[in-house]
Amino acid sequence: MERALLVTVDLGKREAWTAGERADELAELARSAGALVVHSEIVRRHELSPAQYIGKGKAEELAAVAASKNVKIVIFNHDLTGTQTKNLGEILGVKTIDRTQLILDIFARRARSNEGKVQVELAQLMYLLPRLTGKDEGLSRLGGGIGTVGPGEQKLEVDRRRIRSRISKLKRDLDGLESRRDMMRKRRGRFAIPMVAIIGYTNVGKSTLLNALTGADVIVKDKLFATLDPTVRRFRMPSGQETLFVDTVGFLNDLPHHLIEAFKATLEEVTNADLVLHLVDASHPKAIEQSRAAYEVLGQIGAKDKPIITVLNKIDKVTDPESLKKLKSYFGKSVAISALKKEGFGELLQTIMTGF
């Protein structure tokens, strides 16, 4: 378990997520990647440094903190350029990565299917390409561990031409996988089996709901992005209607563009669904902001106008009834459930049946 120091920059702007909230989510992401968070720093700046992002002086301060706490990796809560990563790594004296690299690492660890692995590698190479400057010393010295899982160590030394060639091949592979997926969709369409896509912010309980409804065996963990590969399960509704439920990859605030591009084939399960269940963690203090992040991704993949049912999950964890009342007021028509305790399933299934 790598000892990690986390860095979040606060530019003093009014945003939906405070610097503290963004720092907390970064800590969750780091722990999901197997890191031991020993220190989290919020750096307040008026402007960013093109060379060291947080400035040389602050970087040197953090280098002292990292040394005193035996830190092995520093993770920035923002995308860094190749130059910034190289310069910060030299000052900090330890492996330095950014939030996108961390998320890519988690995806690489979670991918199980061939399609998932191809999509992760494509996203990693698309991220790496603009940051590759010849034999970049900062990149080539990265070893194993957080931020380096994926295509393999050779990716750190290949030139742009070889990376572009690999990206082209991966895209062709994904096109082939997408064609097979289209054939499966057409086959399902011939039998007129409606599909329900379960979407939502990461860790809102999508896999728990799929397991509870259909008896599926999707792995459930209290970690961000515990499920990466989509899972489709058949279910017979109380009306007797055969229905397919699909569990999708979780969304995230400011989800890296590379991931959305690479996972478009998988996310098309949502665009082709007859109905979308938008799960919201009713017990989370940022439930509304998380739902907005989910809608942003829906907009990017062209699924915002699909029939959507909002499902307020984890009501068993809600300690303040007023907060649940506020959420119901905000979302309007919604269904409150506990996927873990199978509460509210009758109303949920009835709502789904009337939603087709």
C-alpha positions as MATLAB code, in Angstrom:
seq = 'MERALLVTVDLGKREAWTAGERADELAELARSAGALVVHSEIVRRHELSPAQYIGKGKAEELAAVAASKNVKIVIFNHDLTGTQTKNLGEILGVKTIDRTQLILDIFARRARSNEGKVQVELAQLMYLLPRLTGKDEGLSRLGGGIGTVGPGEQKLEVDRRRIRSRISKLKRDLDGLESRRDMMRKRRGRFAIPMVAIIGYTNVGKSTLLNALTGADVIVKDKLFATLDPTVRRFRMPSGQETLFVDTVGFLNDLPHHLIEAFKATLEEVTNADLVLHLVDASHPKAIEQSRAAYEVLGQIGAKDKPIITVLNKIDKVTDPESLKKLKSYFGKSVAISALKKEGFGELLQTIMTGF';
ca = [
       0.000    0.000    0.000;
       1.606    3.239   -1.197;
       1.717    6.166    1.221;
       0.098    9.104   -0.583;
       0.030   12.877   -0.240;
      -2.931   14.583   -1.931;
      -2.970   18.128   -3.311;
      -6.089   20.160   -4.153;
      -5.818   23.729   -5.449;
      -8.360   26.356   -4.415;
      -8.439   29.344   -6.796;
     -11.058   31.146   -4.705;
     -13.851   30.734   -7.279;
     -17.425   29.947   -6.256;
     -18.175   26.437   -7.474;
     -20.736   23.709   -6.755;
     -18.035   21.628   -5.097;
     -15.834   23.297   -2.473;
     -12.115   22.606   -2.365;
     -12.677   20.549    0.789;
     -15.342   18.411   -0.893;
     -13.133   17.846   -3.923;
     -10.286   16.903   -1.592;
     -12.535   14.388    0.198;
     -13.528   12.755   -3.091;
      -9.895   12.568   -4.199;
      -9.122   10.771   -0.930;
     -11.894    8.256   -1.712;
     -10.465    7.722   -5.179;
      -6.962    7.229   -3.776;
      -8.189    4.685   -1.261;
     -10.078    2.877   -4.036;
      -6.754    2.573   -5.856;
      -5.166    1.013   -2.765;
      -3.304    4.059   -1.448;
      -2.835    4.960    2.197;
      -3.598    8.681    2.438;
      -1.214   10.143    5.020;
      -1.686   13.828    4.213;
      -4.106   16.001    2.215;
      -3.200   19.595    1.391;
      -5.428   22.374    0.051;
      -3.253   24.958   -1.706;
      -4.777   28.410   -2.151;
      -3.537   30.351   -5.161;
      -4.711   33.270   -7.306;
      -3.258   31.764  -10.484;
      -1.542   28.570  -11.587;
       2.111   28.226  -12.516;
       2.704   26.914  -16.067;
       5.939   25.268  -14.879;
       5.122   23.775  -11.440;
       1.328   24.260  -11.246;
       1.449   25.304   -7.559;
       4.689   27.269   -7.823;
       8.222   26.235   -6.967;
       8.130   27.475   -3.372;
       4.984   25.568   -2.462;
       6.264   22.477   -4.241;
       9.426   22.620   -2.118;
       7.286   22.924    1.050;
       5.342   19.820    0.038;
       8.586   18.007   -0.723;
       9.569   18.472    2.929;
       6.161   17.179    4.076;
       6.456   14.177    1.752;
       9.917   13.344    3.066;
       8.843   13.647    6.719;
       5.860   11.336    6.192;
       7.706    8.818    4.011;
       5.340    9.527    1.095;
       5.815    7.430   -2.029;
       3.333    9.146   -4.337;
       1.846   12.663   -4.648;
      -1.556   12.940   -6.347;
      -2.838   16.258   -7.708;
      -6.588   16.843   -7.915;
      -6.269   18.435  -11.358;
      -4.878   17.554  -14.777;
      -1.181   18.343  -15.120;
       0.756   18.912  -18.323;
       3.733   16.705  -19.118;
       6.073   19.564  -18.177;
       4.326   20.188  -14.849;
       4.404   16.480  -13.979;
       8.129   16.308  -14.801;
       9.025   19.477  -12.865;
       6.927   18.591   -9.818;
       8.328   15.057   -9.766;
      11.860   16.441   -9.700;
      11.095   18.808   -6.811;
       8.961   16.398   -4.796;
      11.384   13.529   -5.322;
       8.610   10.922   -5.584;
       6.177    9.638   -8.200;
       3.747   12.432   -9.140;
       0.429   11.855  -10.907;
      -2.833   13.729  -11.438;
      -6.507   12.890  -10.889;
      -7.042   11.558  -14.411;
      -4.107    9.164  -14.062;
      -5.542    7.990  -10.749;
      -8.977    7.331  -12.280;
      -7.387    5.547  -15.240;
      -5.457    3.381  -12.784;
      -8.650    2.420  -10.947;
     -10.332    1.592  -14.257;
      -7.341   -0.539  -15.282;
      -7.577   -2.502  -12.028;
     -11.353   -3.025  -12.370;
     -11.534   -3.995  -16.067;
     -12.269   -7.707  -16.466;
     -13.702   -8.110  -19.967;
     -11.649   -7.810  -23.142;
     -13.714   -4.776  -24.152;
     -13.127   -3.082  -20.806;
      -9.369   -3.601  -21.054;
      -9.269   -2.242  -24.603;
     -11.261    0.838  -23.565;
      -8.989    1.519  -20.593;
      -5.826    1.174  -22.671;
      -7.261    3.502  -25.312;
      -8.092    6.113  -22.662;
      -4.620    5.829  -21.145;
      -2.859    6.266  -24.480;
      -5.090    9.216  -25.447;
      -4.143   10.809  -22.133;
      -0.445   10.025  -22.580;
       0.011   11.149  -26.191;
      -0.077   14.966  -25.699;
       2.107   14.604  -22.587;
       4.856   12.595  -24.240;
       7.965   14.644  -24.970;
      10.460   12.241  -26.478;
      12.069   10.117  -23.792;
      10.503   12.076  -20.967;
      12.576   11.355  -17.867;
       9.615   12.034  -15.587;
       7.536    9.422  -17.397;
      10.232    6.806  -17.984;
      11.188    6.569  -14.340;
       7.668    5.619  -13.233;
       7.635    2.044  -11.973;
       4.786   -0.164  -10.841;
       2.053    0.979   -8.497;
      -0.732    3.537   -8.558;
      -0.996    5.431  -11.823;
       0.924    2.897  -13.900;
      -1.433   -0.065  -14.272;
      -2.499   -0.718  -17.832;
      -0.914   -1.112  -21.241;
       2.464   -1.986  -19.718;
       5.779   -0.315  -19.020;
       6.657   -0.093  -22.729;
       4.050    2.678  -23.112;
       6.397    4.977  -21.216;
       9.125    4.736  -23.878;
       7.293    4.450  -27.172;
       7.234    7.438  -29.472;
       4.195    9.312  -30.709;
       4.052    7.363  -33.981;
       3.794    4.020  -32.223;
       1.221    5.346  -29.767;
      -0.917    6.716  -32.610;
      -0.632    3.369  -34.382;
      -1.724    1.563  -31.211;
      -4.647    3.986  -30.713;
      -5.809    3.295  -34.285;
      -5.686   -0.457  -33.689;
      -7.580   -0.191  -30.398;
     -10.280    1.896  -32.083;
     -10.611   -0.764  -34.805;
     -10.882   -3.453  -32.118;
     -13.600   -1.469  -30.368;
     -15.466   -1.038  -33.672;
     -15.459   -4.830  -34.034;
     -16.711   -5.312  -30.488;
     -19.351   -2.646  -31.079;
     -20.564   -4.485  -34.211;
     -21.060   -7.644  -32.162;
     -22.905   -5.608  -29.536;
     -25.166   -4.167  -32.270;
     -26.001   -7.693  -33.453;
     -26.967   -8.643  -29.900;
     -29.163   -5.533  -29.623;
     -30.927   -6.370  -32.899;
     -31.499   -9.918  -31.699;
     -33.013   -8.604  -28.477;
     -35.132   -6.197  -30.512;
     -36.607   -9.043  -32.580;
     -37.861  -10.637  -29.382;
     -39.204   -7.269  -28.154;
     -37.503   -7.460  -24.767;
     -37.375   -3.987  -23.190;
     -34.106   -2.864  -21.609;
     -33.667   -0.812  -18.441;
     -30.277    0.860  -17.907;
     -29.223    1.576  -14.321;
     -27.071    4.700  -14.203;
     -25.802    7.071  -11.539;
     -22.797    8.470   -9.735;
     -20.158    5.948   -8.736;
     -20.946    4.020   -5.534;
     -24.668    4.895   -5.386;
     -25.685    1.212   -5.260;
     -26.294    0.248   -8.907;
     -24.782   -3.224   -8.573;
     -26.594   -3.795   -5.268;
     -29.897   -2.994   -6.989;
     -29.146   -5.288   -9.941;
     -28.215   -8.118   -7.568;
     -31.312   -7.587   -5.405;
     -33.703   -7.507   -8.366;
     -32.290  -10.260  -10.558;
     -30.157  -12.441   -8.296;
     -27.059  -11.402  -10.271;
     -23.644  -11.905   -8.738;
     -22.040   -8.560   -9.549;
     -19.267   -7.737   -7.077;
     -20.377   -5.094   -4.579;
     -17.753   -3.106   -2.673;
     -17.834    0.206   -0.826;
     -15.342    1.626   -3.314;
     -15.566    4.057   -6.190;
     -15.854    2.308   -9.559;
     -16.194   -1.182   -8.043;
     -18.024   -2.158  -11.260;
     -16.540   -1.245  -14.632;
     -17.781   -3.760  -17.185;
     -21.512   -3.582  -17.972;
     -23.606   -6.511  -16.758;
     -26.915   -7.484  -18.393;
     -29.417   -9.668  -16.513;
     -32.895  -10.924  -17.435;
     -35.803  -10.287  -15.055;
     -39.513  -11.121  -15.170;
     -41.669   -8.198  -14.062;
     -44.774   -8.807  -11.890;
     -46.833   -8.351  -15.088;
     -44.970  -11.279  -16.643;
     -43.031   -9.014  -19.034;
     -39.456  -10.218  -19.639;
     -37.081   -7.300  -19.072;
     -33.326   -6.812  -19.344;
     -31.528   -4.766  -16.707;
     -28.042   -3.447  -17.430;
     -25.650   -2.159  -14.775;
     -23.332    0.540  -16.160;
     -20.046    2.152  -15.142;
     -20.461    4.848  -12.498;
     -20.249    8.537  -13.346;
     -18.096   11.126  -11.599;
     -17.927   14.886  -11.247;
     -15.662   16.271  -13.976;
     -15.232   12.804  -15.509;
     -12.144   12.884  -17.771;
     -13.043   13.400  -21.432;
     -10.754   10.524  -22.481;
     -12.852    8.098  -20.450;
     -16.158    9.211  -21.922;
     -14.696    8.943  -25.442;
     -13.152    5.515  -24.817;
     -16.247    4.122  -23.105;
     -18.794    5.419  -25.612;
     -19.367    1.899  -26.943;
     -20.264    0.655  -23.477;
     -22.302    3.743  -22.639;
     -24.350    3.155  -25.788;
     -26.192    0.544  -23.724;
     -27.752    3.589  -22.050;
     -28.633    5.354  -25.306;
     -30.254    2.160  -26.626;
     -32.217    1.417  -23.442;
     -35.988    1.804  -23.381;
     -35.886    3.273  -19.896;
     -33.198    4.721  -17.620;
     -33.127    4.313  -13.844;
     -31.144    7.209  -12.416;
     -29.951    6.106   -8.986;
     -29.173    8.797   -6.423;
     -27.541    8.149   -3.041;
     -30.121    9.844   -0.801;
     -27.755    9.621    2.180;
     -24.928   11.536    0.480;
     -24.556   15.257    1.357;
     -23.784   16.052   -2.309;
     -26.651   13.982   -3.733;
     -27.974   16.811   -5.922;
     -24.524   17.748   -7.246;
     -23.796   14.082   -7.982;
     -27.045   13.816   -9.935;
     -26.078   16.871  -11.986;
     -22.755   15.216  -12.842;
     -24.676   12.135  -14.023;
     -26.930   14.284  -16.228;
     -23.871   15.963  -17.748;
     -22.582   12.577  -18.902;
     -26.051   11.634  -20.193;
     -25.982   14.828  -22.226;
     -22.537   14.014  -23.640;
     -23.636   10.581  -24.853;
     -26.961   11.834  -26.229;
     -29.204   10.123  -23.685;
     -30.575   13.101  -21.770;
     -34.004   12.883  -23.426;
     -34.553    9.195  -22.662;
     -37.440    8.275  -20.310;
     -35.773    8.574  -16.889;
     -36.987    7.457  -13.473;
     -35.147    8.978  -10.504;
     -34.573    6.412   -7.755;
     -33.537    7.703   -4.322;
     -31.478    4.816   -2.937;
     -29.965    4.094    0.501;
     -32.947    5.482    2.423;
     -31.943    3.070    5.217;
     -28.881    5.288    5.744;
     -30.789    8.588    5.839;
     -30.760    9.897    9.414;
     -32.573   13.183    8.751;
     -36.113   12.774    7.318;
     -36.058   16.461    6.294;
     -33.159   15.856    3.905;
     -35.099   13.060    2.173;
     -38.138   15.340    1.928;
     -35.980   18.034    0.295;
     -34.613   15.541   -2.228;
     -38.116   14.370   -3.121;
     -39.134   17.991   -3.584;
     -36.082   18.711   -5.758;
     -36.471   15.683   -8.028;
     -40.261   15.828   -8.197;
     -41.560   12.425   -9.254;
     -39.182    9.846   -7.775;
     -39.133    6.482   -6.018;
     -37.427    6.004   -2.639;
     -35.834    2.597   -2.016;
     -33.176    0.688   -0.132;
     -31.529   -1.719   -2.582;
     -29.640   -3.292    0.316;
     -32.778   -4.028    2.361;
     -35.057   -4.472   -0.686;
     -37.409   -1.745    0.539;
     -39.668    0.112   -1.900;
     -39.281   -2.495   -4.659;
     -43.054   -2.810   -5.191;
     -43.419    0.874   -6.066;
     -40.203    0.779   -8.120;
     -41.360   -2.143  -10.299;
     -44.805   -0.590  -10.749;
     -43.188    2.693  -11.859;
     -40.939    0.828  -14.306;
     -43.887   -1.041  -15.834;
     -45.795    2.197  -16.418;
     -42.646    3.827  -17.806;
     -42.319    1.578  -20.872;
];
